[in-house]
Amino acid sequence: MLKSLNDAIRFLTVFKVGGFDDGTLDRLGQSCWAFPVVGAIIGFILIIAYHVVHSVLPSLMQAAVLVTLWIFLTGGLHIDGWVDCWDSLPAPVSPQDRLVIMKDSRIGTFGAVSLVSLLMLKVAALSSDGFPSLLLFLAPVAARTIMLFVAFRAPHKGEGMAAALIDAVSSRALLAASVIAAIVVLYCGLLGVSAAICAYAASIWFKRFAVKRLTVVTGDVIGATCELSECLIVAVGAIAL
C-alpha cells in the first residue's frame, strides 16, 4: 500500500520521492486507489496555508496565494491539460488535426482565455467572505477521484501516459477510490455532496464533448476534468454562502 501511495504521489504531485520512472506507469493499476489520498495530502496543505494567510493578508491576496500554491503542488500538470484542451477542442478542424494542436506547446487565444478564466474563477471563489475552507480539502480529493471515472474504459490512442492510466483503472481500484472520496464528501455535509455532484456531472459532460471532438480521451482531457472539478467545487462553495 505504501508503495502504491508513493507511486501516486510521484505521478500527481511535485513530490518525486525516489524519482519517477517508466516503471511507475506500469504500476498505475496498483496505485489508482490512492489518487483521492494524494488529493487529501494536497487539500491538507491547502487548509494549513489557508489558516496561515487568513489573518495576515487581504482576502484577494489570500486567494491568489492559495491558487498559486495549488498549481505548484501539482507542477501545473492538470492546468496544462486544461489549456491544451481549449486550444484544440473548439478548433474547426478534423479530430486528427485537433490532436496535433493539443500536442503543440504554444498557447493559443482560446487556451489563454481559458487559463485566465479558470484562475479568475478560483481566486474569486476563494476570496469570498466566509468561504467554507473545508471545500479546499474536498476539491482535490473529489477531483482526483473524478479523473478515474473519466479514464475508466475510455477510448484512447493506445500509447502514452493516458493510455497507461486508462488501461490501469480497474473496477476494484475505482470502487476503492470512490469509497475514500465518499467519506470526505459526506463529512463535508450537504454542501460537499452538492459540489461533488456538480463537478462529476460537468466532468462527464466534458468527457463526452471531448470524445465527440477527438474520438479519444487523452491525458490532457483527463487533466482538464480535474481542473474543472476543482473550480466548480470551490465555486459552489462561494455561491452557497
DRENSEVEX-630508 format. One record per atom (N, C-alpha, C): residue in one letter; z, y, x. Coordinates in steps of 0.02 Angstrom, whole numbers, padded with zeros to 5 digits, always signed. Layout:
BEGIN
AZYX...
//
This chain:
BEGIN
M+00000-00060+00041M+00000+00000+00000M+00000+00063+00043L+00040+00062+00097L+00042+00121+00141L-00025+00132+00175K-00059+00076+00193K-00124+00082+00224K-00174+00112+00175S-00173+00091+00114S-00218+00117+00062S-00204+00191+00050L-00140+00209+00048L-00122+00279+00037L-00146+00322+00095N-00138+00296+00156N-00160+00333+00215N-00236+00343+00213D-00273+00292+00192D-00346+00298+00187D-00365+00351+00136A-00329+00352+00079A-00344+00401+00026A-00329+00471+00050I-00274+00479+00087I-00256+00545+00114I-00310+00569+00163R-00334+00524+00206R-00385+00543+00254R-00451+00559+00220F-00465+00526+00165F-00528+00536+00130F-00529+00602+00090L-00471+00621+00061L-00469+00676+00013L-00439+00741+00039T-00408+00739+00098T-00374+00800+00123T-00392+00813+00196V-00364+00868+00222V-00374+00885+00292V-00326+00847+00337F-00281+00809+00308F-00232+00773+00348F-00263+00706+00372K-00299+00709+00426K-00334+00650+00451K-00290+00610+00499V-00234+00586+00474V-00187+00548+00515V-00220+00483+00538G-00226+00474+00603G-00258+00414+00629G-00333+00418+00631G-00362+00474+00610G-00435+00482+00613G-00470+00453+00553F-00531+00474+00542F-00572+00450+00486F-00632+00413+00515D-00645+00352+00494D-00700+00313+00521D-00738+00279+00465D-00792+00246+00483D-00833+00212+00432D-00794+00157+00397G-00745+00129+00432G-00705+00077+00401G-00665+00102+00343T-00648+00166+00344T-00611+00195+00288T-00652+00192+00224L-00718+00205+00229L-00762+00200+00171L-00765+00128+00145D-00765+00080+00190D-00767+00010+00170D-00704-00011+00133R-00650+00025+00145R-00586+00007+00114R-00571+00049+00052L-00619+00089+00029L-00606+00133-00028L-00583+00094-00090G-00610+00035-00098G-00592-00005-00156G-00517-00020-00159Q-00485-00023-00101Q-00414-00036-00098Q-00372+00027-00105S-00403+00085-00095S-00364+00147-00095S-00376+00191-00156C-00423+00173-00199C-00437+00215-00258C-00376+00227-00301W-00333+00178-00307W-00274+00185-00349W-00230+00243-00325A-00236+00260-00260A-00192+00310-00230A-00218+00381-00238F-00277+00390-00268F-00305+00457-00275F-00256+00505-00311P-00226+00484-00367P-00178+00529-00400P-00115+00541-00358V-00098+00494-00315V-00040+00503-00271V-00056+00558-00220V-00117+00557-00194V-00139+00611-00149V-00138+00677-00186G-00160+00676-00249G-00157+00736-00290G-00086+00761-00298A-00038+00714-00304A+00032+00733-00310A+00058+00765-00246I+00034+00741-00189I+00053+00772-00125I+00028+00844-00121I-00035+00853-00141I-00064+00921-00142I-00026+00965-00191G-00012+00937-00250G+00025+00975-00301G+00095+00994-00278F+00128+00950-00243F+00196+00963-00218F+00195+01021-00168I+00144+01021-00124I+00138+01075-00076I+00124+01141-00112L+00082+01139-00163L+00066+01200-00201L+00128+01227-00237I+00168+01182-00265I+00229+01203-00300I+00277+01238-00252I+00285+01209-00193I+00329+01239-00142I+00303+01308-00123A+00237+01312-00111A+00206+01376-00093A+00215+01427-00149Y+00209+01405-00210Y+00216+01449-00268Y+00285+01482-00269H+00336+01442-00258H+00404+01468-00260H+00419+01511-00198V+00386+01498-00143V+00396+01539-00083V+00367+01608-00092V+00305+01612-00120V+00271+01677-00125V+00289+01714-00189H+00319+01678-00237H+00331+01707-00303H+00374+01771-00300S+00422+01771-00256S+00469+01827-00255S+00452+01881-00203V+00400+01869-00163V+00385+01916-00109V+00316+01949-00115L+00273+01923-00159L+00205+01950-00164L+00189+01970-00236P+00146+02019-00245P+00122+02036-00312P+00085+01976-00343S+00081+01973-00408S+00054+01915-00442S-00017+01898-00422L-00059+01950-00415L-00129+01937-00397L-00134+01909-00327M-00094+01936-00281M-00095+01911-00213M-00066+01840-00209Q-00015+01827-00250Q+00012+01758-00253Q-00043+01709-00270A-00081+01725-00322A-00134+01681-00345A-00187+01671-00292A-00205+01725-00257A-00256+01720-00205A-00232+01675-00148V-00169+01681-00129V-00141+01639-00076V-00141+01566-00097L-00121+01552-00159L-00118+01484-00183L-00187+01451-00186V-00236+01488-00211V-00304+01462-00216V-00332+01449-00145T-00319+01494-00099T-00341+01485-00030T-00309+01423+00001L-00245+01414-00009L-00209+01355+00016L-00238+01292-00015W-00252+01295-00080W-00280+01238-00117W-00345+01214-00086I-00389+01262-00070I-00453+01246-00039I-00441+01217+00031F-00396+01247+00069F-00382+01224+00137F-00357+01152+00138L-00314+01134+00091L-00285+01067+00091L-00337+01012+00083T-00393+01028+00049T-00446+00979+00040T-00504+00989+00089G-00498+01039+00132G-00553+01053+00178G-00616+01078+00143G-00608+01103+00082G-00667+01126+00045G-00713+01071+00022L-00688+01009+00024L-00730+00951+00008L-00760+00955-00061H-00720+00971-00110H-00744+00971-00179H-00778+01036-00199I-00756+01090-00171I-00787+01154-00187I-00858+01157-00160D-00870+01122-00106D-00938+01117-00079D-00983+01080-00129G-00956+01028-00160G-00994+00992-00211G-01009+01035-00272W-00961+01077-00291W-00971+01123-00348W-01029+01170-00335V-01029+01199-00275V-01082+01247-00258V-01150+01212-00254D-01152+01154-00222D-01215+01117-00216D-01243+01097-00284C-01199+01078-00329C-01222+01059-00397C-01255+01117-00432W-01224+01175-00429W-01251+01232-00466W-01311+01264-00432D-01321+01248-00368D-01383+01268-00336D-01441+01225-00359S-01427+01162-00373S-01481+01114-00387S-01492+01098-00461L-01439+01089-00499L-01446+01067-00568L-01486+01114-00612P-01478+01180-00607P-01517+01225-00651P-01590+01234-00629A-01607+01210-00570A-01674+01223-00543A-01728+01189-00586P-01782+01225-00604P-01835+01198-00647P-01884+01155-00607V-01859+01103-00575V-01899+01059-00534V-01884+00986-00552S-01916+00939-00517S-01906+00869-00531S-01837+00846-00506P-01812+00789-00532P-01748+00763-00508P-01746+00752-00433Q-01801+00728-00404Q-01803+00717-00332Q-01797+00782-00293D-01830+00834-00319D-01825+00899-00286D-01755+00928-00293R-01722+00914-00349R-01653+00938-00357R-01607+00904-00306L-01620+00841-00293L-01579+00806-00243L-01590+00836-00173V-01651+00857-00159V-01666+00889-00095V-01629+00956-00090I-01630+00994-00145I-01595+01058-00146I-01520+01047-00136M-01494+00995-00166M-01423+00980-00162M-01401+00966-00090K-01445+00938-00051K-01429+00922+00019K-01434+00983+00065D-01467+01035+00042D-01477+01095+00082D-01410+01130+00092S-01393+01145+00154S-01328+01175+00170S-01325+01249+00152R-01382+01280+00139R-01383+01351+00121R-01361+01360+00049I-01329+01417+00035I-01306+01433-00032I-01356+01479-00067G-01378+01458-00126G-01424+01499-00165G-01387+01543-00214T-01426+01578-00255T-01397+01625-00303T-01350+01591-00353F-01374+01536-00383F-01332+01501-00432F-01268+01475-00400G-01274+01448-00339G-01216+01422-00305G-01165+01476-00290A-01189+01534-00267A-01145+01590-00251A-01109+01615-00313V-01146+01622-00368V-01116+01645-00431V-01064+01595-00456S-01080+01531-00451S-01033+01479-00474S-00969+01479-00432L-00977+01490-00367L-00918+01492-00323L-00873+01551-00340V-00902+01609-00346V-00863+01669-00363V-00830+01660-00431S-00866+01633-00479S-00839+01624-00547S-00780+01576-00546L-00787+01521-00510L-00734+01471-00506L-00671+01502-00475L-00679+01537-00420L-00621+01567-00386L-00589+01621-00429M-00630+01661-00462M-00602+01713-00505M-00562+01683-00562L-00587+01630-00592L-00552+01599-00648L-00485+01569-00625K-00485+01537-00567K-00423+01508-00542K-00372+01562-00526V-00394+01614-00492V-00349+01669-00474V-00323+01704-00536A-00367+01716-00584A-00346+01749-00646A-00294+01707-00683A-00305+01642-00686A-00258+01598-00721A-00190+01596-00686L-00191+01589-00620L-00128+01583-00583L-00089+01648-00580S-00124+01704-00589S-00090+01769-00586S-00062+01791-00654S-00072+01750-00705S-00046+01766-00771S+00030+01766-00772D+00059+01813-00805D+00132+01816-00810D+00159+01754-00846G+00207+01722-00816G+00237+01664-00847G+00196+01601-00842F+00147+01599-00795F+00106+01539-00787F+00152+01478-00775P+00141+01423-00812P+00183+01364-00804P+00168+01329-00738S+00209+01339-00689S+00196+01315-00621S+00188+01239-00618L+00216+01203-00667L+00211+01130-00667L+00138+01108-00670L+00094+01149-00698L+00024+01132-00702L-00009+01133-00632L+00022+01168-00585L-00002+01166-00516L+00007+01096-00487F+00055+01060-00512F+00065+00990-00491F+00019+00944-00529L+00011+00958-00594L-00031+00915-00636L-00104+00918-00616A-00130+00978-00603A-00202+00987-00593A-00231+00942-00539P-00205+00940-00478P-00235+00896-00428P-00226+00822-00442V-00172+00805-00478V-00162+00734-00496V-00214+00712-00547A-00220+00750-00602A-00267+00732-00655A-00339+00735-00630A-00355+00786-00590A-00424+00794-00567A-00447+00737-00524R-00403+00711-00481R-00423+00656-00437R-00426+00590-00473T-00392+00585-00530T-00399+00526-00572T-00464+00531-00613I-00479+00590-00638I-00541+00600-00675I-00601+00587-00631M-00596+00602-00567M-00650+00586-00520M-00668+00512-00522L-00616+00470-00528L-00628+00398-00531L-00663+00377-00595F-00646+00410-00651F-00680+00396-00714F-00754+00416-00709V-00767+00472-00676V-00835+00495-00667V-00874+00446-00622A-00842+00420-00572A-00875+00375-00525A-00883+00304-00552F-00840+00285-00599F-00839+00215-00622F-00906+00195-00653R-00937+00145-00622R-01001+00116-00644R-01056+00168-00653A-01053+00221-00616A-01105+00273-00621A-01167+00252-00582P-01226+00273-00603P-01287+00259-00565P-01287+00300-00501H-01311+00269-00447H-01311+00305-00383H-01373+00287-00342K-01380+00320-00285K-01440+00311-00244K-01437+00249-00200G-01378+00218-00196G-01372+00158-00156G-01356+00170-00083E-01339+00232-00066E-01322+00248+00003E-01274+00306+00006G-01238+00311+00062G-01194+00368+00072G-01124+00358+00045M-01083+00410+00052M-01013+00408+00032M-01005+00398-00043A-01048+00431-00083A-01042+00425-00156A-01053+00353-00178A-01104+00321-00151A-01119+00252-00169A-01060+00206-00151A-01030+00219-00092A-00973+00178-00071A-00915+00187-00119L-00903+00248-00141L-00848+00261-00187L-00862+00230-00256I-00922+00240-00281I-00940+00215-00347I-00935+00138-00349D-00960+00106-00298D-00957+00033-00295D-00885+00008-00287A-00842+00051-00258A-00774+00030-00243A-00726+00036-00302V-00743+00079-00350V-00697+00090-00406V-00698+00030-00453S-00645-00009-00452S-00640-00067-00495S-00599-00049-00557S-00603-00093-00607S-00563-00082-00668S-00489-00082-00653R-00468-00124-00607R-00397-00128-00590R-00374-00064-00556A-00414-00038-00509A-00396+00024-00474A-00394+00083-00523L-00442+00084-00569L-00445+00138-00618L-00384+00135-00664L-00363+00075-00684L-00305+00067-00726L-00241+00090-00690A-00234+00070-00627A-00175+00089-00589A-00171+00165-00580A-00228+00196-00564A-00230+00268-00555A-00214+00303-00622S-00240+00275-00676S-00229+00305-00742S-00156+00303-00762V-00121+00249-00746V-00050+00243-00762V-00010+00295-00723I-00026+00303-00659I+00009+00352-00618I-00002+00422-00646A-00065+00438-00661A-00082+00505-00687A-00050+00516-00755A-00049+00464-00798A-00021+00470-00865A+00053+00488-00863I+00089+00462-00814I+00160+00478-00807I+00169+00553-00795V+00127+00580-00751V+00131+00651-00735V+00110+00693-00796V+00056+00673-00829V+00031+00709-00887V+00084+00712-00942L+00115+00655-00956L+00166+00653-01009L+00228+00693-00990Y+00244+00694-00927Y+00302+00732-00903Y+00291+00807-00916C+00227+00828-00913C+00210+00899-00924C+00209+00917-00998G+00220+00868-01042G+00225+00882-01113G+00159+00893-01147L+00162+00923-01206L+00102+00933-01247L+00050+00977-01211L+00073+01027-01174L+00027+01069-01136L-00010+01029-01084G+00025+00985-01050G-00006+00943-00999G-00057+00896-01030V-00040+00866-01086V-00086+00820-01120V-00149+00857-01142S-00140+00916-01172S-00197+00956-01196S-00242+00976-01138A-00212+00998-01083A-00251+01019-01025A-00289+00961-00994A-00257+00903-00990A-00290+00844-00961A-00348+00820-01004I-00339+00823-01070I-00393+00802-01116I-00452+00849-01109C-00440+00913-01106C-00494+00962-01097C-00532+00950-01032A-00494+00937-00979A-00525+00926-00914A-00567+00861-00914Y-00540+00809-00945Y-00576+00746-00948Y-00641+00752-00988A-00637+00784-01046A-00695+00792-01089A-00750+00833-01054A-00730+00887-01021A-00778+00929-00987A-00811+00892-00928S-00772+00852-00893S-00799+00815-00836S-00848+00761-00857I-00833+00727-00911I-00879+00676-00936I-00944+00709-00960W-00938+00767-00992W-00999+00804-01011W-01039+00823-00949F-01004+00848-00898F-01038+00869-00836F-01073+00810-00803K-01042+00752-00804K-01073+00693-00776K-01137+00676-00813R-01136+00678-00879R-01196+00663-00919R-01251+00714-00906F-01231+00777-00900F-01279+00831-00885F-01311+00819-00817A-01270+00800-00768A-01296+00788-00701A-01344+00728-00699V-01326+00676-00735V-01369+00616-00736V-01436+00633-00768K-01436+00675-00820K-01499+00695-00851K-01543+00734-00803R-01511+00774-00760R-01548+00817-00714R-01567+00782-00649L-01526+00732-00629L-01536+00699-00564L-01555+00625-00569T-01538+00594-00625T-01544+00522-00639T-01489+00482-00604V-01451+00512-00559V-01397+00477-00524V-01336+00523-00520V-01280+00493-00500V-01219+00531-00486V-01211+00532-00410T-01203+00591-00382T-01194+00599-00310T-01122+00618-00294G-01107+00619-00229G-01041+00641-00208G-01026+00712-00229D-01078+00754-00228D-01069+00824-00249D-01050+00828-00322V-01080+00786-00363V-01063+00785-00435V-00991+00764-00445I-00970+00713-00410I-00901+00690-00416I-00852+00744-00393G-00868+00776-00337G-00825+00830-00312G-00824+00889-00360A-00881+00904-00390A-00884+00960-00437A-00840+00949-00497T-00836+00887-00521T-00793+00872-00579T-00719+00881-00561C-00703+00870-00498C-00634+00882-00476C-00617+00956-00482E-00662+00999-00456E-00652+01071-00461E-00651+01095-00534L-00696+01068-00574L-00699+01086-00644L-00634+01068-00680S-00609+01009-00666S-00547+00986-00698S-00488+01029-00679E-00482+01044-00614E-00426+01085-00591E-00428+01155-00623C-00488+01183-00624C-00496+01250-00652C-00478+01252-00726L-00501+01202-00764L-00486+01200-00835L-00413+01189-00850I-00380+01150-00809I-00309+01136-00821I-00268+01200-00811V-00281+01237-00757V-00242+01299-00747V-00263+01352-00799A-00326+01350-00820A-00349+01397-00871A-00314+01385-00938V-00308+01321-00957V-00273+01304-01018V-00200+01327-01014G-00171+01319-00955G-00102+01342-00946G-00094+01416-00957A-00144+01455-00933A-00141+01528-00940A-00154+01548-01013I-00202+01515-01045I-00220+01531-01114I-00163+01515-01162A-00126+01463-01147A-00072+01441-01192A-00010+01484-01189L-00008+01532-01144L+00051+01574-01136L+00064+01614-01200
//
